[in-house]
């Protein structure tokens, strides 16, 4: 049973180190998030996803967790976290925190004990260790020669992120690979449940789960072992917290939404549905866009078929869950990198009126720029989407009172940069556009999270797509040619982003328009 509050949830993703600094150290903090809750609510968002705030060495921006039950000092204290939950709830805002179940930091006490020459029984197999220091990883990345233990260990991503042991579905090396129901993998599950219960007891409303499909190794494309683990974990924790909400970083709702998750993301993977819409381009070796063919680029010849061919099969496997659209996230370039503001406005009007719970990445609501920035804390190409939030034109754009040299990442020096203060005063700004779209979504249940999506018209070499959300009729034409479509039944206009008309059963959709109609009864 999905969390009841997901029915009308609209999420706002916060990268905490870059959002708002209240103590003047140059790094965003939890009190900064608390101070901006009214702003977040004014956008039309009633839920948060906060990127990892756990104690960490920050080799991978906090996704290398040193202690799952401690707040990183740079963000504040556990008391601050509990206060955030309390104040957010008082304002009608739910809070998801990032859960990193697949690995820890190499500095986590579990791993420090596990890497000893003679580790204690509890942690000896909390991670995946091979049988000796010269053993390779059976095709998986591994590290050797850095711990007293006579073995190499499997990693998930960076060298600093040893993989937790949830077992193997296909065992190739019986001397060190374990089935998923062996005692050690089962103990890892229990440790994960313990972390989840800890934060739910503190006041969290659930979790965004990092790389949710990566738990069980040699798991095949079907991910049957990982699904079995999640079914056990989610059903057990929900006995204590039935209104807990979970969203998976999986992009496979057929798996994720059938093993205990309420939501799955439509992610930015090149060639998939999201990328076809707003990030379908190629770059040269210097990072310059050489070919821009996103569907919402008004000058492109990309039709909606690339989006639909990937989206629809996944959407149709959602069951009773939500397949969620994003404006962007901390792992991809902002859409401002390749799309002009008018194209982004139309693209966001589409993304934010699609089924699933919408997710807005901080700063996207004002059109913050992606900036080529030297890597910070393992960000590499992602760093340019993690720059400080731009509040106003005061020092450091209102993000922090710290000396400029101490700011987490450099703020945008461009004279034409977007700020919340400037956009608040401009009725035609991106910020007020997003507010208008979300207000429409809230006012019309047929644009809601669970309302079905049905395509009426889409074909190759044609920019027009006509579809239904419940009984509402919508049409999008991001191109530069007027399009028409014959409509059965009577409809009245709800709103048009752009210009459209419906006369004598013919819907005319002018260039760069999304139009919404409701039936006349």
C-alpha positions as CSV (number, residue, x, y, z in Angstrom):
1,X,0.0,0.0,0.0
2,X,1.6,3.3,-1.1
3,X,2.1,6.2,1.3
4,X,-1.2,8.1,1.4
5,X,0.5,11.5,1.0
6,X,2.0,10.6,-2.4
7,X,-1.4,11.3,-4.1
8,X,-0.5,14.9,-4.6
9,X,3.2,15.0,-3.8
10,X,5.5,17.4,-5.7
11,X,9.2,17.0,-4.8
12,X,12.1,19.5,-4.6
13,X,15.6,18.0,-4.6
14,X,18.1,19.8,-2.4
15,X,21.9,19.4,-2.7
16,X,22.5,20.5,0.9
17,X,26.1,21.8,0.6
18,X,24.9,24.2,-2.1
19,X,21.5,25.4,-1.0
20,X,21.8,28.0,1.8
21,X,24.6,28.6,4.4
22,X,23.5,30.1,7.7
23,X,26.7,29.9,9.7
24,X,29.0,31.6,7.3
25,X,31.4,28.7,6.6
26,X,30.7,28.7,2.9
27,X,28.8,25.4,2.9
28,X,25.1,25.0,2.9
29,X,23.5,23.5,6.1
30,X,20.3,22.1,7.5
31,X,19.3,25.4,9.1
32,X,19.6,26.9,5.6
33,X,17.0,24.4,4.3
34,X,14.7,25.2,7.2
35,X,15.0,28.9,6.5
36,X,13.8,28.3,2.9
37,X,10.8,26.0,3.5
38,X,8.3,28.8,2.8
39,X,10.0,29.6,-0.5
40,X,9.9,25.9,-1.5
41,X,6.2,25.7,-0.6
42,X,5.6,28.9,-2.6
43,X,6.8,27.1,-5.7
44,X,4.1,24.5,-5.3
45,X,6.3,21.7,-3.8
46,X,5.1,19.8,-0.7
47,X,7.9,17.3,-0.4
48,X,11.7,17.3,-0.3
49,X,14.5,14.9,-1.4
50,X,17.7,15.8,0.4
51,X,21.0,14.4,-1.0
52,X,23.2,12.6,1.6
53,X,23.8,14.5,4.8
54,X,25.5,11.7,6.7
55,X,29.0,11.9,8.2
56,X,31.4,11.3,5.3
57,X,35.0,11.9,4.1
58,X,33.2,13.5,1.1
59,X,35.3,11.8,-1.6
60,X,32.0,11.3,-3.5
61,X,30.0,14.3,-2.1
62,X,28.6,12.3,0.7
63,X,27.7,9.1,-1.2
64,X,30.7,7.6,0.6
65,X,29.0,7.2,4.0
66,X,31.2,6.9,7.1
67,X,28.3,6.8,9.6
68,X,24.6,6.2,8.6
69,X,23.4,7.4,12.0
70,X,25.3,10.7,12.2
71,X,24.9,14.1,10.5
72,X,28.0,15.5,8.9
73,X,29.2,18.3,11.1
74,X,29.4,20.8,8.2
75,X,25.6,20.4,7.9
76,X,24.7,20.8,11.6
77,X,23.6,18.3,14.2
78,X,21.1,15.6,14.7
79,X,19.0,18.1,16.5
80,X,18.9,20.2,13.4
81,X,17.7,17.2,11.3
82,X,14.9,16.5,13.8
83,X,14.0,20.2,13.7
84,X,13.8,20.1,9.9
85,X,11.4,17.2,10.0
86,X,9.3,18.9,12.6
87,X,9.1,22.3,10.9
88,X,8.6,20.8,7.5
89,X,5.7,18.7,8.8
90,X,4.1,21.8,10.4
91,X,4.2,23.4,7.0
92,X,2.7,20.3,5.2
93,X,6.0,19.2,3.7
94,X,7.2,15.6,3.7
95,X,10.9,14.8,3.7
96,X,12.8,12.0,2.0
97,X,16.5,11.5,2.7
98,X,19.0,9.8,0.5
99,X,19.7,6.2,1.4
100,X,22.9,4.6,0.1
101,X,22.4,0.9,0.6
102,X,25.0,-0.6,-1.8
103,X,28.3,0.6,-0.3
104,X,29.9,2.6,2.4
105,X,33.0,4.7,2.8
106,X,36.2,2.8,3.3
107,X,36.4,4.7,6.6
108,X,33.1,3.3,7.9
109,X,33.7,1.3,11.1
110,X,32.2,-1.8,9.6
111,X,34.8,-1.8,6.8
112,X,37.7,-0.9,9.1
113,X,36.8,-4.0,11.2
114,X,36.2,-6.1,8.1
115,X,39.6,-5.3,6.7
116,X,41.6,-6.4,9.8
117,X,43.8,-9.4,9.5
118,X,41.4,-11.2,11.9
119,X,38.1,-9.4,11.8
120,X,35.3,-10.1,14.2
121,X,32.6,-12.5,13.1
122,X,29.9,-9.8,12.8
123,X,31.7,-7.7,10.2
124,X,34.0,-10.3,8.6
125,X,31.6,-10.7,5.6
126,X,29.7,-7.4,5.7
127,X,31.6,-6.6,2.5
128,X,32.5,-8.8,-0.4
129,X,36.0,-10.2,0.1
130,X,37.8,-12.6,-2.2
131,X,39.7,-15.6,-0.8
132,X,43.2,-14.1,-1.0
133,X,45.1,-10.9,-1.7
134,X,45.9,-11.9,-5.3
135,X,42.4,-13.0,-6.2
136,X,40.6,-11.0,-8.9
137,X,37.0,-9.9,-8.7
138,X,35.2,-12.3,-11.1
139,X,34.7,-9.5,-13.6
140,X,33.8,-6.8,-11.0
141,X,36.1,-3.9,-10.0
142,X,38.2,-4.8,-6.9
143,X,40.9,-3.3,-4.7
144,X,43.8,-5.2,-3.2
145,X,46.9,-4.5,-1.1
146,X,45.4,-1.7,1.1
147,X,44.2,-3.7,4.1
148,X,45.8,-6.2,6.5
149,X,43.2,-8.8,5.5
150,X,44.4,-11.5,3.0
151,X,41.9,-10.7,0.3
152,X,40.7,-8.2,-2.2
153,X,37.4,-6.4,-1.9
154,X,34.7,-5.5,-4.5
155,X,33.9,-1.9,-5.0
156,X,30.8,-0.3,-6.5
157,X,32.1,2.9,-7.9
158,X,35.2,4.8,-6.6
159,X,38.0,3.1,-4.8
160,X,36.7,4.5,-1.5
161,X,33.3,2.7,-1.9
162,X,33.5,-1.0,-0.9
163,X,30.4,-2.9,-1.8
164,X,28.2,-4.3,1.0
165,X,27.5,-8.0,0.8
166,X,23.9,-8.8,-0.2
167,X,25.1,-12.1,-1.9
168,X,25.2,-13.4,-5.4
169,X,22.4,-14.8,-7.5
170,X,24.8,-16.7,-9.8
171,X,27.8,-18.1,-7.9
172,X,31.0,-18.5,-10.0
173,X,33.5,-18.6,-7.1
174,X,32.1,-20.7,-4.3
175,X,35.1,-20.1,-2.0
176,X,34.0,-16.4,-1.5
177,X,30.8,-15.7,-3.2
178,X,27.7,-16.3,-1.1
179,X,24.0,-16.9,-2.0
180,X,21.6,-14.2,-1.0
181,X,20.1,-16.2,1.9
182,X,23.5,-17.0,3.5
183,X,23.9,-15.6,7.1
184,X,26.2,-12.8,6.2
185,X,24.0,-11.3,3.4
186,X,21.0,-11.7,5.6
187,X,22.8,-9.7,8.3
188,X,23.5,-7.0,5.8
189,X,19.8,-6.7,5.1
190,X,19.1,-6.4,8.8
191,X,21.7,-3.6,9.1
192,X,20.0,-1.8,6.3
193,X,16.6,-2.2,8.0
194,X,18.1,-0.8,11.2
195,X,19.3,2.3,9.4
196,X,15.9,2.9,7.8
197,X,14.1,2.5,11.1
198,X,16.5,4.8,12.8
199,X,15.7,7.7,10.4
200,X,12.0,7.0,10.3
201,X,11.9,7.2,14.1
202,X,13.7,10.6,13.9
203,X,10.9,11.9,11.7
204,X,11.8,11.1,8.1
205,X,9.0,10.2,5.7
206,X,11.0,7.8,3.6
207,X,14.0,7.5,1.3
208,X,15.3,8.1,-2.2
209,X,17.4,5.0,-2.7
210,X,20.7,5.4,-4.5
211,X,21.4,2.8,-7.2
212,X,18.7,0.6,-5.9
213,X,19.3,-2.1,-8.5
214,X,23.0,-2.7,-7.4
215,X,22.7,-4.8,-4.3
216,X,22.9,-8.4,-5.4
217,X,25.8,-9.3,-7.6
218,X,25.7,-11.5,-10.8
219,X,22.0,-10.8,-10.7
220,X,21.3,-10.7,-14.5
221,X,19.1,-8.2,-16.2
222,X,16.1,-9.5,-14.4
223,X,17.5,-8.4,-11.0
224,X,15.5,-11.2,-9.3
225,X,17.9,-11.4,-6.4
226,X,17.9,-7.7,-5.7
227,X,14.1,-7.7,-6.0
228,X,13.9,-10.4,-3.4
229,X,16.1,-8.4,-1.1
230,X,13.9,-5.3,-1.5
231,X,10.7,-7.2,-1.0
232,X,12.0,-8.4,2.4
233,X,13.4,-5.1,3.4
234,X,10.5,-2.9,2.5
235,X,7.8,-5.2,3.8
236,X,9.5,-5.6,7.1
237,X,10.2,-1.9,7.7
238,X,6.7,-1.0,6.6
239,X,5.3,-3.1,9.4
240,X,6.5,-0.3,11.7
241,X,6.1,2.6,9.3
242,X,3.2,1.9,6.9
243,X,3.2,5.5,5.5
244,X,6.9,5.3,4.5
245,X,7.6,6.4,0.9
246,X,10.4,5.0,-1.2
247,X,11.6,6.2,-4.6
248,X,14.3,4.1,-6.4
249,X,17.1,5.2,-8.7
250,X,16.5,2.3,-11.0
251,X,14.7,3.5,-14.2
252,X,13.0,0.2,-14.5
253,X,9.5,0.4,-13.0
254,X,8.7,-3.2,-13.9
255,X,11.3,-4.2,-11.3
256,X,11.3,-1.4,-8.8
257,X,7.5,-1.0,-8.5
258,X,7.1,-4.7,-8.0
259,X,9.4,-5.1,-5.0
260,X,8.3,-2.5,-2.6
261,X,9.0,0.9,-4.1
262,X,6.3,3.4,-4.5
263,X,8.1,5.4,-7.1
264,X,10.8,5.0,-9.7
265,X,12.6,7.7,-11.7
266,X,12.6,8.3,-15.4
267,X,16.4,9.1,-15.4
268,X,18.7,11.0,-17.7
269,X,20.4,8.1,-19.5
270,X,21.5,8.9,-23.0
271,X,19.0,7.6,-25.6
272,X,16.2,7.1,-23.1
273,X,12.9,8.9,-22.9
274,X,14.0,11.8,-20.7
275,X,17.1,12.5,-22.8
276,X,15.1,12.6,-26.0
277,X,12.9,15.3,-24.5
278,X,15.4,17.8,-23.2
279,X,19.0,16.5,-23.3
280,X,19.5,14.8,-26.7
281,X,22.8,16.3,-27.9
282,X,26.4,15.5,-28.7
283,X,29.5,17.4,-27.7
284,X,33.0,17.7,-29.0
285,X,36.1,17.0,-26.9
286,X,36.1,20.5,-25.5
287,X,32.6,20.2,-24.2
288,X,30.8,22.3,-26.9
289,X,27.5,21.2,-28.1
290,X,27.8,20.1,-31.8
291,X,24.4,18.6,-32.4
292,X,21.3,19.6,-30.4
293,X,18.3,17.4,-31.3
294,X,16.2,17.4,-28.2
295,X,12.4,17.2,-28.8
296,X,11.8,20.4,-27.0
297,X,14.4,22.3,-29.0
298,X,12.1,24.3,-31.3
299,X,14.6,24.0,-34.2
300,X,15.2,20.3,-33.9
301,X,13.6,17.6,-36.2
302,X,13.3,15.2,-33.3
303,X,9.7,13.8,-33.1
304,X,8.1,12.3,-29.9
305,X,8.7,8.7,-31.0
306,X,12.1,8.4,-29.4
307,X,10.6,9.5,-26.1
308,X,7.5,7.3,-26.4
309,X,9.3,4.1,-27.5
310,X,11.3,4.1,-24.3
311,X,8.7,5.7,-21.9
312,X,5.5,3.8,-22.7
313,X,6.8,0.2,-22.2
314,X,8.2,1.2,-18.8
315,X,5.2,3.3,-17.8
316,X,2.9,0.4,-18.6
317,X,4.8,-1.8,-16.2
318,X,4.3,0.6,-13.2
319,X,1.5,-1.4,-11.6
320,X,0.0,0.8,-8.9
321,X,3.3,2.8,-8.5
322,X,4.5,6.1,-9.9
323,X,7.0,6.5,-12.7
324,X,8.3,10.0,-12.0
325,X,9.6,12.7,-14.3
326,X,12.5,15.1,-13.3
327,X,13.5,18.5,-14.4
328,X,17.1,17.4,-13.7
329,X,19.2,16.2,-10.8
330,X,22.7,16.3,-9.2
331,X,24.0,13.8,-11.7
332,X,23.2,15.5,-15.0
333,X,23.8,18.8,-16.7
334,X,21.1,21.3,-16.3
335,X,18.7,21.7,-19.2
336,X,19.9,25.4,-19.5
337,X,23.1,23.9,-20.9
338,X,21.5,23.1,-24.2
339,X,18.0,24.6,-24.3
340,X,16.9,28.3,-24.4
341,X,14.5,29.6,-21.8
342,X,11.4,29.5,-24.0
343,X,12.1,25.8,-24.9
344,X,12.7,25.0,-21.3
345,X,9.5,26.6,-20.2
346,X,7.5,24.4,-22.6
347,X,9.5,21.4,-21.7
348,X,8.9,22.0,-18.0
349,X,5.2,22.5,-18.6
350,X,5.1,19.0,-20.2
351,X,7.3,17.3,-17.5
352,X,5.4,18.9,-14.6
353,X,2.0,17.8,-16.0
354,X,2.9,14.2,-16.7
355,X,1.9,11.3,-14.5
356,X,4.0,10.4,-11.5
357,X,5.2,12.7,-8.8
358,X,7.2,15.5,-10.3
359,X,10.8,16.2,-9.0
360,X,12.3,19.7,-9.4
361,X,16.1,20.0,-8.9
362,X,17.0,23.1,-6.9
363,X,17.7,26.0,-9.2
364,X,15.9,24.6,-12.2
365,X,12.9,26.6,-11.2
366,X,14.9,29.8,-11.9
367,X,16.8,28.4,-14.9
368,X,20.2,28.3,-13.2
369,X,23.1,27.7,-15.6
370,X,25.2,24.7,-15.9
371,X,28.8,25.9,-15.5
372,X,32.0,24.1,-16.4
373,X,33.7,23.9,-13.0
374,X,36.7,22.0,-11.8
375,X,35.7,18.8,-10.1
376,X,34.8,19.0,-6.4
377,X,34.3,16.0,-4.1
378,X,34.1,13.5,-7.0
379,X,31.7,15.5,-9.0
380,X,33.7,15.7,-12.3
381,X,31.3,16.6,-15.1
382,X,28.5,16.8,-12.6
383,X,30.1,19.6,-10.6
384,X,28.7,22.3,-12.8
385,X,25.1,21.4,-11.8
386,X,26.0,21.6,-8.1
387,X,26.9,25.3,-7.8
388,X,25.3,27.5,-5.0
389,X,21.7,28.4,-5.2
390,X,21.2,32.0,-6.4
391,X,19.0,33.9,-4.1
392,X,19.7,37.6,-4.8
393,X,22.4,39.9,-6.0
394,X,24.1,40.4,-2.7
395,X,27.5,38.9,-1.9
396,X,27.8,35.3,-3.0
397,X,24.3,35.7,-4.5
398,X,22.8,35.4,-1.1
399,X,24.1,31.9,-0.6
400,X,26.6,32.6,2.1
401,X,28.3,35.5,4.1
402,X,31.6,33.6,3.9
403,X,34.6,35.0,2.2
404,X,34.4,34.2,-1.5
405,X,37.5,31.9,-1.4
406,X,35.7,29.7,1.2
407,X,32.5,29.1,-0.8
408,X,31.8,25.5,-1.5
409,X,31.8,26.1,-5.3
410,X,32.2,29.4,-7.1
411,X,28.9,31.3,-7.7
412,X,27.9,32.3,-11.2
413,X,29.8,35.5,-12.2
414,X,27.6,36.1,-15.3
415,X,25.9,39.6,-15.1
416,X,22.7,38.1,-16.5
417,X,22.5,35.2,-14.0
418,X,19.1,34.2,-12.6
419,X,18.2,34.9,-9.0
420,X,15.1,34.2,-7.0
421,X,14.8,37.9,-6.0
422,X,14.8,39.1,-9.6
423,X,12.4,36.4,-10.8
424,X,10.0,37.0,-8.0
425,X,9.4,40.5,-9.4
426,X,9.0,39.3,-13.0
427,X,5.6,37.8,-13.9
428,X,7.1,36.2,-17.0
429,X,10.0,34.6,-15.2
430,X,10.8,30.9,-15.2
431,X,10.1,30.8,-11.4
432,X,6.6,32.2,-11.9
433,X,6.0,29.9,-14.9
434,X,6.8,26.9,-12.8
435,X,4.5,28.1,-10.1
436,X,1.7,28.5,-12.7
437,X,2.2,25.0,-14.0
438,X,2.2,23.4,-10.5
439,X,-0.9,25.5,-9.6
440,X,-2.7,24.1,-12.6
441,X,-1.6,20.6,-11.6
442,X,-3.0,21.1,-8.1
443,X,-6.3,22.6,-9.3
444,X,-7.1,19.9,-11.8
445,X,-7.1,16.3,-10.5
446,X,-6.8,14.9,-14.0
447,X,-3.3,16.3,-14.1
448,X,-2.4,14.5,-10.9
449,X,0.2,11.8,-10.0
450,X,-1.9,8.7,-10.5
451,X,-4.1,9.8,-13.4
452,X,-3.4,7.6,-16.5
453,X,-1.6,8.8,-19.6
454,X,-2.8,7.8,-23.0
455,X,-1.4,8.8,-26.4
456,X,-3.9,9.7,-29.1
457,X,-1.5,10.9,-31.8
458,X,2.2,10.7,-32.4
459,X,4.2,9.7,-35.4
460,X,7.6,10.0,-37.0
461,X,8.7,13.3,-38.5
462,X,5.9,15.2,-36.8
463,X,6.5,17.3,-33.7
464,X,2.9,17.1,-32.5
465,X,1.8,14.8,-29.7
466,X,-1.8,14.6,-28.6
467,X,-2.6,12.7,-25.4
468,X,-5.0,12.3,-22.5
469,X,-4.6,12.6,-18.8
470,X,-7.7,11.1,-17.5
471,X,-10.5,12.9,-19.3
472,X,-8.4,15.9,-20.1
473,X,-7.0,16.4,-23.6
474,X,-3.5,17.8,-24.0
475,X,-1.4,18.6,-27.1
476,X,2.2,19.7,-27.4
477,X,3.8,21.3,-30.4
478,X,7.4,22.4,-29.6
479,X,8.2,23.0,-33.3
480,X,7.9,26.1,-35.5
481,X,5.0,24.9,-37.7
482,X,1.3,25.1,-36.8
483,X,-0.3,21.6,-36.3
484,X,-3.9,20.4,-36.4
485,X,-5.7,17.4,-35.0
486,X,-9.3,16.3,-35.3
487,X,-11.0,16.0,-31.9
488,X,-14.1,13.9,-31.0
489,X,-16.4,15.4,-28.4
490,X,-16.6,18.8,-26.8
491,X,-13.9,20.4,-24.8
492,X,-13.3,23.8,-23.1
493,X,-9.9,25.4,-22.7
494,X,-8.2,25.0,-19.3
495,X,-4.9,26.8,-20.2
496,X,-2.4,27.2,-23.0
497,X,1.2,27.7,-22.7
498,X,1.4,29.4,-26.1
499,X,-1.6,29.7,-28.4
500,X,-4.2,27.1,-29.5
501,X,-7.8,26.9,-30.6
502,X,-10.5,24.3,-31.0
503,X,-13.2,25.0,-33.5
504,X,-15.5,22.7,-35.4
505,X,-13.7,19.6,-34.0
506,X,-10.3,20.8,-35.2
507,X,-7.6,21.5,-32.6
508,X,-5.1,24.0,-33.9
509,X,-1.8,24.0,-32.0
510,X,0.4,26.9,-32.8
511,X,4.2,26.8,-32.6
512,X,5.8,26.3,-29.2
513,X,2.6,25.5,-27.4
514,X,1.2,23.1,-24.8
515,X,-2.5,23.3,-24.5
516,X,-4.9,21.7,-21.9
517,X,-8.6,21.1,-22.5
518,X,-11.3,19.5,-20.3
519,X,-14.5,17.8,-21.5
520,X,-17.8,19.7,-21.6
521,X,-20.5,17.6,-19.9
